[in-house]
Amino acid sequence: MLITKRNCFSIRKSKLIKCPLILLFINLLATISFSNQISASGLQVTPVTLTFTAQQKAAGIWLSNNGKDLIQVQVRTFIWQQKNLGNQLTPTRDIIISPPMIKLLPNEQQLIRVIRNNNLLGSQEQAYRLSINEIPLPQKNSSHLRLVLHYSLPIFIQPLNMPPPSTLLEWQIKKFQSQSYLVVHNRGNTHAQLSDIRLINCRGKTTVINSGLLGYVLPQSTMQWNIKLTDLCSAPNNQIKVMINGERQSYPL
């Protein structure tokens, strides 16, 4: 039996869609009574983000098998865009992967070359996603339940004539049908990685919106997230504190 475990995204019809982890949990409960053993893949990836400077032509990632079974891995590349408040992926040859398909024995590791295949020109960074999929191999024991992994790694490439990278973010809280949404627009020329977000209202009450990674806003793009929010004062009497690309910043809201 096979269950696919995806860490944050799945690719369907060239779009990046959030994974239904609850369905994974339900499927696991439904099949566990028919399985004698459950194991997870030992696939590990490092680093988990790549940034190419304007002159850089290639980089590398390490794939490791820390498990007890042979695994097979496929690596593909996609242009990453954000449209209509969502993520979209389109297959591309802008980045070449060598080798694109490998098998790893237990405790084996392999360097994968990530090669830039164009000379981008422009004023803003181009974003890509590196899709790393474990391909299921035939199983000797059909009652053995095994989780396979999917990684979706961000890759950022700076064009040759790009000005110094900067983010210029605009923040807004919108309400729709009793739901609250955090809307972030990035007018800068580089991505904004958002994490550890806290909102402080005019009375000093702090609401933790997200203590870990919330997501990315690509240059000249807008994203929104559903949040739980109470006791919000009228704008701009609130303050939002956030880690942006690893640096703590604050904005009126």
FIKOLZA-1660 file (N, C-alpha, C; in steps of 0.1 Angstrom, whole numbers, plus 5000, padded with zeros to 4 digits):
% residues 253
   i   px   py   pz ch aa at
   1 5008 4988 5000  A  M  N
   1 5000 5000 5000  A  M CA
   1 5009 5012 5000  A  M  C
   2 5003 5023 4994  A  L  N
   2 5012 5035 4993  A  L CA
   2 5004 5047 4996  A  L  C
   3 5010 5056 5004  A  I  N
   3 5004 5069 5007  A  I CA
   3 5014 5079 5004  A  I  C
   4 5010 5090 4997  A  T  N
   4 5019 5100 4993  A  T CA
   4 5018 5111 5003  A  T  C
   5 5029 5115 5008  A  K  N
   5 5030 5126 5018  A  K CA
   5 5037 5138 5012  A  K  C
   6 5030 5149 5011  A  R  N
   6 5036 5161 5005  A  R CA
   6 5038 5172 5016  A  R  C
   7 5049 5178 5016  A  N  N
   7 5052 5187 5027  A  N CA
   7 5045 5200 5027  A  N  C
   8 5043 5206 5015  A  C  N
   8 5036 5219 5015  A  C CA
   8 5027 5221 5002  A  C  C
   9 5031 5216 4991  A  F  N
   9 5024 5219 4978  A  F CA
   9 5022 5206 4970  A  F  C
  10 5013 5206 4962  A  S  N
  10 5012 5196 4952  A  S CA
  10 5009 5202 4938  A  S  C
  11 5014 5196 4927  A  I  N
  11 5013 5202 4914  A  I CA
  11 5002 5195 4906  A  I  C
  12 4992 5203 4902  A  R  N
  12 4981 5198 4894  A  R CA
  12 4978 5208 4883  A  R  C
  13 4979 5203 4871  A  K  N
  13 4976 5211 4859  A  K CA
  13 4984 5224 4860  A  K  C
  14 4996 5223 4862  A  S  N
  14 5006 5234 4862  A  S CA
  14 5003 5245 4873  A  S  C
  15 4996 5241 4883  A  K  N
  15 4993 5250 4894  A  K CA
  15 4998 5244 4907  A  K  C
  16 5001 5253 4916  A  L  N
  16 5007 5249 4929  A  L CA
  16 4995 5250 4939  A  L  C
  17 4991 5239 4945  A  I  N
  17 4980 5238 4953  A  I CA
  17 4984 5233 4967  A  I  C
  18 4978 5239 4977  A  K  N
  18 4981 5234 4991  A  K CA
  18 4976 5220 4992  A  K  C
  19 4984 5212 5000  A  C  N
  19 4981 5198 5001  A  C CA
  19 4970 5195 5011  A  C  C
  20 4961 5186 5008  A  P  N
  20 4951 5183 5018  A  P CA
  20 4956 5173 5028  A  P  C
  21 4963 5177 5038  A  L  N
  21 4969 5168 5047  A  L CA
  21 4959 5161 5055  A  L  C
  22 4947 5167 5057  A  I  N
  22 4937 5160 5064  A  I CA
  22 4932 5147 5057  A  I  C
  23 4932 5147 5044  A  L  N
  23 4929 5136 5036  A  L CA
  23 4940 5125 5038  A  L  C
  24 4952 5129 5038  A  L  N
  24 4963 5119 5041  A  L CA
  24 4960 5112 5054  A  L  C
  25 4956 5120 5065  A  F  N
  25 4954 5114 5078  A  F CA
  25 4942 5104 5077  A  F  C
  26 4931 5108 5070  A  I  N
  26 4920 5100 5069  A  I CA
  26 4923 5087 5061  A  I  C
  27 4931 5088 5050  A  N  N
  27 4935 5076 5043  A  N CA
  27 4943 5067 5051  A  N  C
  28 4952 5073 5059  A  L  N
  28 4961 5065 5068  A  L CA
  28 4952 5057 5078  A  L  C
  29 4942 5063 5084  A  L  N
  29 4934 5056 5093  A  L CA
  29 4926 5045 5086  A  L  C
  30 4922 5048 5074  A  A  N
  30 4914 5038 5067  A  A CA
  30 4922 5026 5063  A  A  C
  31 4935 5027 5061  A  T  N
  31 4943 5016 5056  A  T CA
  31 4951 5009 5066  A  T  C
  32 4953 5015 5078  A  I  N
  32 4962 5010 5088  A  I CA
  32 4958 4996 5093  A  I  C
  33 4945 4994 5093  A  S  N
  33 4940 4981 5098  A  S CA
  33 4944 4969 5089  A  S  C
  34 4947 4973 5076  A  F  N
  34 4950 4963 5066  A  F CA
  34 4965 4961 5064  A  F  C
  35 4973 4968 5072  A  S  N
  35 4988 4969 5070  A  S CA
  35 4994 4963 5083  A  S  C
  36 5005 4955 5081  A  N  N
  36 5012 4950 5092  A  N CA
  36 5024 4959 5096  A  N  C
  37 5028 4968 5087  A  Q  N
  37 5039 4976 5090  A  Q CA
  37 5038 4990 5083  A  Q  C
  38 5043 5000 5089  A  I  N
  38 5043 5014 5083  A  I CA
  38 5057 5019 5084  A  I  C
  39 5062 5025 5073  A  S  N
  39 5075 5031 5073  A  S CA
  39 5074 5044 5065  A  S  C
  40 5083 5053 5068  A  A  N
  40 5084 5066 5061  A  A CA
  40 5097 5066 5053  A  A  C
  41 5097 5074 5042  A  S  N
  41 5108 5075 5033  A  S CA
  41 5120 5081 5041  A  S  C
  42 5132 5078 5037  A  G  N
  42 5144 5084 5043  A  G CA
  42 5150 5095 5035  A  G  C
  43 5142 5100 5025  A  L  N
  43 5147 5110 5016  A  L CA
  43 5149 5123 5023  A  L  C
  44 5161 5129 5023  A  Q  N
  44 5165 5142 5028  A  Q CA
  44 5171 5151 5018  A  Q  C
  45 5168 5164 5019  A  V  N
  45 5173 5173 5009  A  V CA
  45 5179 5185 5016  A  V  C
  46 5191 5190 5011  A  T  N
  46 5198 5201 5016  A  T CA
  46 5206 5208 5005  A  T  C
  47 5206 5221 5004  A  P  N
  47 5198 5231 5011  A  P CA
  47 5183 5231 5007  A  P  C
  48 5174 5238 5013  A  V  N
  48 5160 5238 5010  A  V CA
  48 5156 5251 5002  A  V  C
  49 5166 5260 4999  A  T  N
  49 5164 5272 4991  A  T CA
  49 5177 5275 4983  A  T  C
  50 5175 5279 4971  A  L  N
  50 5187 5283 4963  A  L CA
  50 5184 5298 4958  A  L  C
  51 5195 5306 4959  A  T  N
  51 5194 5319 4953  A  T CA
  51 5206 5321 4944  A  T  C
  52 5204 5324 4931  A  F  N
  52 5214 5326 4921  A  F CA
  52 5217 5341 4920  A  F  C
  53 5229 5345 4922  A  T  N
  53 5233 5359 4919  A  T CA
  53 5233 5362 4904  A  T  C
  54 5234 5374 4900  A  A  N
  54 5233 5377 4886  A  A CA
  54 5243 5370 4877  A  A  C
  55 5256 5367 4882  A  Q  N
  55 5266 5361 4874  A  Q CA
  55 5267 5346 4877  A  Q  C
  56 5260 5341 4886  A  Q  N
  56 5261 5327 4890  A  Q CA
  56 5254 5318 4879  A  Q  C
  57 5261 5307 4875  A  K  N
  57 5256 5298 4865  A  K CA
  57 5251 5285 4870  A  K  C
  58 5255 5280 4882  A  A  N
  58 5251 5267 4887  A  A CA
  58 5252 5267 4902  A  A  C
  59 5244 5257 4907  A  A  N
  59 5245 5255 4922  A  A CA
  59 5242 5240 4924  A  A  C
  60 5242 5235 4936  A  G  N
  60 5240 5221 4938  A  G CA
  60 5231 5219 4951  A  G  C
  61 5224 5207 4950  A  I  N
  61 5217 5203 4962  A  I CA
  61 5220 5188 4965  A  I  C
  62 5220 5184 4977  A  W  N
  62 5223 5171 4981  A  W CA
  62 5210 5163 4984  A  W  C
  63 5209 5151 4978  A  L  N
  63 5198 5142 4981  A  L CA
  63 5204 5130 4989  A  L  C
  64 5198 5127 5000  A  S  N
  64 5203 5116 5009  A  S CA
  64 5192 5107 5012  A  S  C
  65 5196 5094 5013  A  N  N
  65 5187 5083 5017  A  N CA
  65 5191 5079 5031  A  N  C
  66 5184 5083 5041  A  N  N
  66 5186 5079 5055  A  N CA
  66 5178 5067 5060  A  N  C
  67 5170 5062 5050  A  G  N
  67 5162 5050 5053  A  G CA
  67 5169 5037 5051  A  G  C
  68 5160 5026 5052  A  K  N
  68 5165 5013 5050  A  K CA
  68 5163 5006 5037  A  K  C
  69 5156 5014 5028  A  D  N
  69 5152 5008 5015  A  D CA
  69 5157 5017 5004  A  D  C
  70 5159 5010 4992  A  L  N
  70 5163 5017 4980  A  L CA
  70 5151 5027 4976  A  L  C
  71 5155 5039 4972  A  I  N
  71 5145 5049 4968  A  I CA
  71 5149 5054 4954  A  I  C
  72 5139 5058 4947  A  Q  N
  72 5141 5064 4933  A  Q CA
  72 5135 5078 4934  A  Q  C
  73 5142 5088 4928  A  V  N
  73 5138 5102 4929  A  V CA
  73 5138 5109 4915  A  V  C
  74 5128 5117 4913  A  Q  N
  74 5127 5125 4900  A  Q CA
  74 5127 5140 4904  A  Q  C
  75 5135 5148 4897  A  V  N
  75 5136 5162 4900  A  V CA
  75 5132 5170 4887  A  V  C
  76 5123 5179 4889  A  R  N
  76 5118 5187 4878  A  R CA
  76 5118 5202 4882  A  R  C
  77 5117 5211 4872  A  T  N
  77 5117 5225 4875  A  T CA
  77 5105 5232 4869  A  T  C
  78 5101 5243 4876  A  F  N
  78 5089 5250 4872  A  F CA
  78 5091 5265 4874  A  F  C
  79 5086 5273 4865  A  I  N
  79 5085 5287 4867  A  I CA
  79 5074 5289 4878  A  I  C
  80 5077 5298 4888  A  W  N
  80 5067 5300 4899  A  W CA
  80 5062 5314 4898  A  W  C
  81 5049 5316 4897  A  Q  N
  81 5042 5329 4896  A  Q CA
  81 5031 5329 4906  A  Q  C
  82 5027 5341 4910  A  Q  N
  82 5016 5343 4919  A  Q CA
  82 5006 5352 4911  A  Q  C
  83 4994 5346 4909  A  K  N
  83 4983 5353 4902  A  K CA
  83 4970 5350 4909  A  K  C
  84 4961 5360 4909  A  N  N
  84 4948 5358 4915  A  N CA
  84 4949 5353 4930  A  N  C
  85 4959 5358 4937  A  L  N
  85 4961 5355 4951  A  L CA
  85 4965 5340 4953  A  L  C
  86 4970 5334 4943  A  G  N
  86 4975 5320 4944  A  G CA
  86 4988 5318 4937  A  G  C
  87 4993 5306 4940  A  N  N
  87 5006 5301 4933  A  N CA
  87 5003 5293 4921  A  N  C
  88 5011 5296 4911  A  Q  N
  88 5010 5288 4898  A  Q CA
  88 5024 5283 4894  A  Q  C
  89 5024 5271 4888  A  L  N
  89 5036 5265 4883  A  L CA
  89 5035 5262 4869  A  L  C
  90 5045 5264 4861  A  T  N
  90 5046 5261 4847  A  T CA
  90 5059 5254 4844  A  T  C
  91 5059 5242 4837  A  P  N
  91 5071 5236 4834  A  P CA
  91 5081 5245 4826  A  P  C
  92 5094 5243 4828  A  T  N
  92 5104 5252 4822  A  T CA
  92 5117 5245 4819  A  T  C
  93 5124 5250 4809  A  R  N
  93 5138 5246 4806  A  R CA
  93 5148 5257 4810  A  R  C
  94 5143 5267 4817  A  D  N
  94 5152 5278 4822  A  D CA
  94 5163 5272 4831  A  D  C
  95 5159 5261 4838  A  I  N
  95 5169 5255 4847  A  I CA
  95 5170 5240 4843  A  I  C
  96 5183 5236 4842  A  I  N
  96 5185 5222 4838  A  I CA
  96 5190 5214 4851  A  I  C
  97 5185 5202 4853  A  I  N
  97 5188 5194 4864  A  I CA
  97 5197 5182 4859  A  I  C
  98 5208 5180 4866  A  S  N
  98 5217 5169 4862  A  S CA
  98 5222 5161 4875  A  S  C
  99 5218 5148 4876  A  P  N
  99 5209 5141 4868  A  P CA
  99 5194 5143 4872  A  P  C
 100 5184 5142 4863  A  P  N
 100 5170 5144 4867  A  P CA
 100 5164 5133 4874  A  P  C
 101 5170 5121 4873  A  M  N
 101 5164 5109 4879  A  M CA
 101 5175 5100 4885  A  M  C
 102 5174 5097 4898  A  I  N
 102 5184 5089 4904  A  I CA
 102 5178 5078 4913  A  I  C
 103 5186 5068 4917  A  K  N
 103 5183 5058 4927  A  K CA
 103 5193 5059 4938  A  K  C
 104 5188 5059 4950  A  L  N
 104 5197 5060 4962  A  L CA
 104 5196 5048 4971  A  L  C
 105 5207 5041 4973  A  L  N
 105 5208 5030 4983  A  L CA
 105 5207 5036 4997  A  L  C
 106 5204 5027 5007  A  P  N
 106 5204 5032 5021  A  P CA
 106 5217 5038 5024  A  P  C
 107 5217 5050 5031  A  N  N
 107 5229 5057 5036  A  N CA
 107 5237 5063 5024  A  N  C
 108 5231 5064 5012  A  E  N
 108 5239 5069 5001  A  E CA
 108 5234 5084 4998  A  E  C
 109 5243 5092 4993  A  Q  N
 109 5239 5106 4990  A  Q CA
 109 5244 5109 4976  A  Q  C
 110 5237 5119 4969  A  Q  N
 110 5240 5122 4955  A  Q CA
 110 5239 5138 4954  A  Q  C
 111 5249 5144 4947  A  L  N
 111 5249 5158 4944  A  L CA
 111 5241 5160 4931  A  L  C
 112 5231 5168 4931  A  I  N
 112 5223 5172 4920  A  I CA
 112 5227 5186 4915  A  I  C
 113 5231 5187 4903  A  R  N
 113 5235 5200 4897  A  R CA
 113 5223 5208 4892  A  R  C
 114 5222 5220 4896  A  V  N
 114 5211 5229 4892  A  V CA
 114 5217 5240 4884  A  V  C
 115 5215 5239 4870  A  I  N
 115 5222 5247 4861  A  I CA
 115 5213 5258 4854  A  I  C
 116 5217 5270 4855  A  R  N
 116 5210 5281 4848  A  R CA
 116 5211 5280 4833  A  R  C
 117 5200 5280 4826  A  N  N
 117 5200 5278 4812  A  N CA
 117 5196 5290 4804  A  N  C
 118 5197 5302 4810  A  N  N
 118 5193 5314 4803  A  N CA
 118 5201 5326 4809  A  N  C
 119 5201 5337 4802  A  N  N
 119 5207 5349 4807  A  N CA
 119 5196 5360 4809  A  N  C
 120 5189 5359 4820  A  L  N
 120 5178 5368 4823  A  L CA
 120 5182 5382 4823  A  L  C
 121 5173 5391 4817  A  L  N
 121 5175 5405 4817  A  L CA
 121 5162 5411 4824  A  L  C
 122 5163 5421 4831  A  G  N
 122 5151 5427 4838  A  G CA
 122 5155 5433 4851  A  G  C
 123 5144 5439 4857  A  S  N
 123 5146 5447 4869  A  S CA
 123 5142 5440 4882  A  S  C
 124 5137 5427 4880  A  Q  N
 124 5132 5420 4892  A  Q CA
 124 5136 5405 4891  A  Q  C
 125 5137 5399 4903  A  E  N
 125 5141 5385 4904  A  E CA
 125 5130 5376 4898  A  E  C
 126 5135 5365 4893  A  Q  N
 126 5126 5355 4887  A  Q CA
 126 5126 5343 4897  A  Q  C
 127 5114 5338 4900  A  A  N
 127 5112 5327 4909  A  A CA
 127 5109 5314 4902  A  A  C
 128 5114 5303 4908  A  Y  N
 128 5112 5289 4902  A  Y CA
 128 5109 5280 4914  A  Y  C
 129 5104 5268 4911  A  R  N
 129 5103 5258 4921  A  R CA
 129 5109 5245 4916  A  R  C
 130 5117 5239 4925  A  L  N
 130 5123 5226 4922  A  L CA
 130 5115 5215 4928  A  L  C
 131 5109 5207 4920  A  S  N
 131 5100 5196 4925  A  S CA
 131 5108 5183 4926  A  S  C
 132 5109 5178 4938  A  I  N
 132 5116 5166 4941  A  I CA
 132 5106 5155 4945  A  I  C
 133 5104 5145 4937  A  N  N
 133 5094 5135 4940  A  N CA
 133 5101 5121 4941  A  N  C
 134 5097 5115 4952  A  E  N
 134 5101 5101 4953  A  E CA
 134 5091 5092 4945  A  E  C
 135 5097 5084 4936  A  I  N
 135 5089 5075 4927  A  I CA
 135 5088 5062 4934  A  I  C
 136 5075 5057 4936  A  P  N
 136 5073 5044 4943  A  P CA
 136 5080 5033 4935  A  P  C
 137 5087 5024 4942  A  L  N
 137 5092 5012 4936  A  L CA
 137 5083 5000 4939  A  L  C
 138 5084 4989 4931  A  P  N
 138 5076 4977 4934  A  P CA
 138 5079 4972 4948  A  P  C
 139 5069 4968 4956  A  Q  N
 139 5071 4964 4969  A  Q CA
 139 5069 4948 4970  A  Q  C
 140 5078 4942 4977  A  K  N
 140 5077 4927 4978  A  K CA
 140 5066 4924 4987  A  K  C
 141 5063 4932 4997  A  N  N
 141 5053 4929 5007  A  N CA
 141 5041 4939 5005  A  N  C
 142 5030 4934 4999  A  S  N
 142 5019 4943 4996  A  S CA
 142 5012 4949 5009  A  S  C
 143 5014 4942 5020  A  S  N
 143 5008 4947 5032  A  S CA
 143 5016 4957 5040  A  S  C
 144 5028 4961 5034  A  H  N
 144 5037 4971 5040  A  H CA
 144 5033 4985 5035  A  H  C
 145 5029 4993 5044  A  L  N
 145 5024 5006 5041  A  L CA
 145 5036 5016 5042  A  L  C
 146 5038 5023 5031  A  R  N
 146 5050 5032 5031  A  R CA
 146 5047 5046 5026  A  R  C
 147 5052 5056 5033  A  L  N
 147 5050 5070 5029  A  L CA
 147 5061 5074 5020  A  L  C
 148 5058 5081 5009  A  V  N
 148 5068 5086 5000  A  V CA
 148 5067 5102 5001  A  V  C
 149 5078 5108 4998  A  L  N
 149 5079 5123 5000  A  L CA
 149 5079 5131 4988  A  L  C
 150 5075 5143 4989  A  H  N
 150 5076 5153 4978  A  H CA
 150 5081 5166 4984  A  H  C
 151 5091 5171 4978  A  Y  N
 151 5097 5184 4983  A  Y CA
 151 5095 5195 4972  A  Y  C
 152 5091 5207 4975  A  S  N
 152 5090 5218 4966  A  S CA
 152 5099 5229 4971  A  S  C
 153 5111 5231 4964  A  L  N
 153 5121 5240 4969  A  L CA
 153 5120 5253 4961  A  L  C
 154 5120 5264 4967  A  P  N
 154 5121 5277 4960  A  P CA
 154 5135 5280 4954  A  P  C
 155 5136 5285 4942  A  I  N
 155 5148 5289 4936  A  I CA
 155 5146 5304 4931  A  I  C
 156 5155 5313 4934  A  F  N
 156 5154 5327 4930  A  F CA
 156 5166 5330 4922  A  F  C
 157 5164 5336 4910  A  I  N
 157 5174 5340 4901  A  I CA
 157 5174 5355 4898  A  I  C
 158 5185 5362 4900  A  Q  N
 158 5186 5376 4898  A  Q CA
 158 5191 5378 4884  A  Q  C
 159 5184 5387 4876  A  P  N
 159 5188 5390 4862  A  P CA
 159 5201 5398 4862  A  P  C
 160 5207 5398 4850  A  L  N
 160 5221 5404 4849  A  L CA
 160 5221 5419 4853  A  L  C
 161 5210 5426 4849  A  N  N
 161 5210 5441 4851  A  N CA
 161 5200 5445 4862  A  N  C
 162 5198 5436 4872  A  M  N
 162 5188 5439 4883  A  M CA
 162 5194 5448 4893  A  M  C
 163 5187 5459 4897  A  P  N
 163 5191 5468 4907  A  P CA
 163 5193 5460 4921  A  P  C
 164 5198 5466 4931  A  P  N
 164 5200 5459 4944  A  P CA
 164 5186 5454 4949  A  P  C
 165 5185 5442 4954  A  P  N
 165 5173 5436 4958  A  P CA
 165 5166 5443 4970  A  P  C
 166 5153 5445 4969  A  S  N
 166 5146 5452 4980  A  S CA
 166 5132 5448 4980  A  S  C
 167 5126 5447 4992  A  T  N
 167 5111 5445 4993  A  T CA
 167 5104 5457 4997  A  T  C
 168 5092 5460 4992  A  L  N
 168 5084 5471 4995  A  L CA
 168 5070 5466 4997  A  L  C
 169 5067 5463 5010  A  L  N
 169 5054 5456 5013  A  L CA
 169 5043 5466 5017  A  L  C
 170 5031 5462 5013  A  E  N
 170 5019 5469 5018  A  E CA
 170 5010 5459 5025  A  E  C
 171 5005 5462 5037  A  W  N
 171 4998 5453 5045  A  W CA
 171 4983 5458 5047  A  W  C
 172 4974 5448 5047  A  Q  N
 172 4960 5452 5049  A  Q CA
 172 4952 5440 5055  A  Q  C
 173 4943 5443 5063  A  I  N
 173 4934 5433 5069  A  I CA
 173 4920 5435 5062  A  I  C
 174 4915 5424 5056  A  K  N
 174 4902 5424 5049  A  K CA
 174 4893 5414 5056  A  K  C
 175 4880 5418 5056  A  K  N
 175 4870 5409 5062  A  K CA
 175 4860 5405 5051  A  K  C
 176 4856 5392 5051  A  F  N
 176 4847 5388 5041  A  F CA
 176 4839 5376 5047  A  F  C
 177 4826 5378 5048  A  Q  N
 177 4817 5367 5053  A  Q CA
 177 4822 5362 5067  A  Q  C
 178 4824 5371 5076  A  S  N
 178 4829 5368 5090  A  S CA
 178 4843 5362 5090  A  S  C
 179 4850 5362 5079  A  Q  N
 179 4864 5357 5079  A  Q CA
 179 4874 5369 5078  A  Q  C
 180 4885 5368 5084  A  S  N
 180 4896 5378 5083  A  S CA
 180 4907 5373 5074  A  S  C
 181 4913 5382 5066  A  Y  N
 181 4923 5379 5057  A  Y CA
 181 4935 5389 5058  A  Y  C
 182 4947 5384 5059  A  L  N
 182 4959 5392 5058  A  L CA
 182 4963 5393 5044  A  L  C
 183 4963 5405 5038  A  V  N
 183 4966 5407 5024  A  V CA
 183 4980 5415 5023  A  V  C
 184 4989 5409 5016  A  V  N
 184 5002 5415 5015  A  V CA
 184 5006 5417 5000  A  V  C
 185 5009 5429 4996  A  H  N
 185 5014 5433 4983  A  H CA
 185 5028 5436 4983  A  H  C
 186 5036 5430 4974  A  N  N
 186 5051 5433 4973  A  N CA
 186 5054 5441 4961  A  N  C
 187 5057 5454 4963  A  R  N
 187 5060 5463 4952  A  R CA
 187 5075 5463 4949  A  R  C
 188 5083 5455 4956  A  G  N
 188 5097 5454 4955  A  G CA
 188 5102 5446 4943  A  G  C
 189 5115 5443 4942  A  N  N
 189 5120 5436 4930  A  N CA
 189 5126 5422 4935  A  N  C
 190 5123 5418 4947  A  T  N
 190 5128 5405 4952  A  T CA
 190 5117 5399 4961  A  T  C
 191 5118 5386 4963  A  H  N
 191 5108 5379 4971  A  H CA
 191 5108 5383 4986  A  H  C
 192 5097 5381 4993  A  A  N
 192 5096 5384 5007  A  A CA
 192 5091 5371 5014  A  A  C
 193 5100 5365 5022  A  Q  N
 193 5097 5353 5030  A  Q CA
 193 5091 5358 5043  A  Q  C
 194 5079 5354 5046  A  L  N
 194 5072 5359 5058  A  L CA
 194 5071 5349 5069  A  L  C
 195 5075 5352 5081  A  S  N
 195 5074 5342 5092  A  S CA
 195 5073 5350 5105  A  S  C
 196 5069 5342 5115  A  D  N
 196 5068 5348 5129  A  D CA
 196 5060 5361 5129  A  D  C
 197 5048 5361 5126  A  I  N
 197 5040 5373 5124  A  I CA
 197 5031 5375 5136  A  I  C
 198 5032 5387 5142  A  R  N
 198 5024 5391 5154  A  R CA
 198 5018 5405 5151  A  R  C
 199 5005 5406 5155  A  L  N
 199 4998 5418 5154  A  L CA
 199 4995 5424 5168  A  L  C
 200 4998 5437 5170  A  I  N
 200 4996 5444 5182  A  I CA
 200 4986 5455 5180  A  I  C
 201 4975 5455 5187  A  N  N
 201 4965 5465 5185  A  N CA
 201 4968 5477 5193  A  N  C
 202 4959 5487 5193  A  C  N
 202 4961 5500 5199  A  C CA
 202 4961 5499 5214  A  C  C
 203 4956 5488 5220  A  R  N
 203 4956 5486 5234  A  R CA
 203 4968 5478 5239  A  R  C
 204 4977 5474 5230  A  G  N
 204 4988 5467 5233  A  G CA
 204 4986 5452 5234  A  G  C
 205 4975 5447 5230  A  K  N
 205 4972 5432 5230  A  K CA
 205 4979 5426 5217  A  K  C
 206 4986 5415 5220  A  T  N
 206 4993 5408 5209  A  T CA
 206 4986 5396 5204  A  T  C
 207 4984 5394 5191  A  T  N
 207 4978 5382 5186  A  T CA
 207 4989 5376 5177  A  T  C
 208 4992 5363 5179  A  V  N
 208 5001 5356 5171  A  V CA
 208 4994 5351 5159  A  V  C
 209 4997 5356 5147  A  I  N
 209 4991 5352 5135  A  I CA
 209 4997 5339 5130  A  I  C
 210 5010 5338 5130  A  N  N
 210 5017 5326 5126  A  N CA
 210 5031 5326 5133  A  N  C
 211 5035 5315 5140  A  S  N
 211 5047 5315 5147  A  S CA
 211 5059 5309 5138  A  S  C
 212 5055 5303 5127  A  G  N
 212 5065 5297 5118  A  G CA
 212 5065 5304 5105  A  G  C
 213 5068 5297 5094  A  L  N
 213 5067 5302 5081  A  L CA
 213 5053 5304 5076  A  L  C
 214 5049 5316 5072  A  L  N
 214 5036 5318 5067  A  L CA
 214 5036 5316 5052  A  L  C
 215 5046 5321 5045  A  G  N
 215 5047 5319 5030  A  G CA
 215 5056 5329 5024  A  G  C
 216 5054 5330 5010  A  Y  N
 216 5062 5340 5002  A  Y CA
 216 5053 5349 4995  A  Y  C
 217 5058 5361 4993  A  V  N
 217 5052 5371 4983  A  V CA
 217 5062 5374 4973  A  V  C
 218 5060 5371 4961  A  L  N
 218 5070 5373 4950  A  L CA
 218 5069 5388 4946  A  L  C
 219 5079 5393 4939  A  P  N
 219 5079 5407 4935  A  P CA
 219 5068 5410 4926  A  P  C
 220 5062 5422 4928  A  Q  N
 220 5050 5427 4921  A  Q CA
 220 5038 5417 4921  A  Q  C
 221 5037 5411 4933  A  S  N
 221 5026 5401 4935  A  S CA
 221 5019 5404 4948  A  S  C
 222 5007 5398 4949  A  T  N
 222 4998 5400 4961  A  T CA
 222 4994 5386 4965  A  T  C
 223 4995 5383 4978  A  M  N
 223 4990 5371 4984  A  M CA
 223 4981 5374 4996  A  M  C
 224 4972 5365 5000  A  Q  N
 224 4964 5366 5012  A  Q CA
 224 4963 5353 5019  A  Q  C
 225 4961 5354 5033  A  W  N
 225 4960 5343 5041  A  W CA
 225 4949 5345 5051  A  W  C
 226 4941 5334 5053  A  N  N
 226 4930 5334 5063  A  N CA
 226 4936 5334 5077  A  N  C
 227 4932 5343 5085  A  I  N
 227 4937 5344 5099  A  I CA
 227 4926 5345 5109  A  I  C
 228 4929 5341 5121  A  K  N
 228 4920 5343 5132  A  K CA
 228 4924 5356 5139  A  K  C
 229 4914 5366 5140  A  L  N
 229 4917 5379 5145  A  L CA
 229 4906 5384 5153  A  L  C
 230 4909 5390 5165  A  T  N
 230 4900 5397 5173  A  T CA
 230 4906 5410 5178  A  T  C
 231 4897 5419 5183  A  D  N
 231 4902 5431 5190  A  D CA
 231 4911 5440 5181  A  D  C
 232 4907 5441 5168  A  L  N
 232 4915 5450 5159  A  L CA
 232 4910 5464 5160  A  L  C
 233 4919 5474 5162  A  C  N
 233 4915 5488 5162  A  C CA
 233 4915 5493 5148  A  C  C
 234 4909 5505 5146  A  S  N
 234 4908 5511 5133  A  S CA
 234 4922 5514 5128  A  S  C
 235 4924 5513 5114  A  A  N
 235 4937 5516 5108  A  A CA
 235 4940 5531 5109  A  A  C
 236 4952 5535 5110  A  P  N
 236 4965 5527 5111  A  P CA
 236 4970 5525 5126  A  P  C
 237 4961 5522 5135  A  N  N
 237 4964 5522 5149  A  N CA
 237 4969 5509 5154  A  N  C
 238 4971 5499 5145  A  N  N
 238 4977 5487 5149  A  N CA
 238 4991 5485 5144  A  N  C
 239 4998 5476 5148  A  Q  N
 239 5012 5473 5144  A  Q CA
 239 5014 5459 5141  A  Q  C
 240 5020 5456 5130  A  I  N
 240 5023 5442 5127  A  I CA
 240 5039 5440 5127  A  I  C
 241 5043 5430 5134  A  K  N
 241 5057 5426 5135  A  K CA
 241 5060 5413 5128  A  K  C
 242 5070 5412 5120  A  V  N
 242 5072 5401 5111  A  V CA
 242 5087 5399 5108  A  V  C
 243 5091 5387 5106  A  M  N
 243 5104 5384 5100  A  M CA
 243 5103 5383 5085  A  M  C
 244 5110 5392 5079  A  I  N
 244 5111 5392 5064  A  I CA
 244 5124 5389 5059  A  I  C
 245 5125 5377 5052  A  N  N
 245 5138 5372 5048  A  N CA
 245 5149 5371 5059  A  N  C
 246 5143 5368 5071  A  G  N
 246 5152 5366 5082  A  G CA
 246 5155 5378 5091  A  G  C
 247 5149 5389 5087  A  E  N
 247 5151 5402 5095  A  E CA
 247 5138 5407 5101  A  E  C
 248 5138 5411 5114  A  R  N
 248 5126 5415 5121  A  R CA
 248 5123 5429 5116  A  R  C
 249 5110 5431 5112  A  Q  N
 249 5105 5444 5108  A  Q CA
 249 5091 5447 5113  A  Q  C
 250 5087 5459 5114  A  S  N
 250 5074 5463 5118  A  S CA
 250 5067 5473 5109  A  S  C
 251 5054 5472 5108  A  Y  N
 251 5046 5481 5099  A  Y CA
 251 5033 5486 5106  A  Y  C
 252 5029 5498 5103  A  P  N
 252 5016 5502 5108  A  P CA
 252 5005 5494 5100  A  P  C
 253 4994 5492 5107  A  L  N
 253 4983 5484 5100  A  L CA
 253 4970 5490 5105  A  L  C
% end
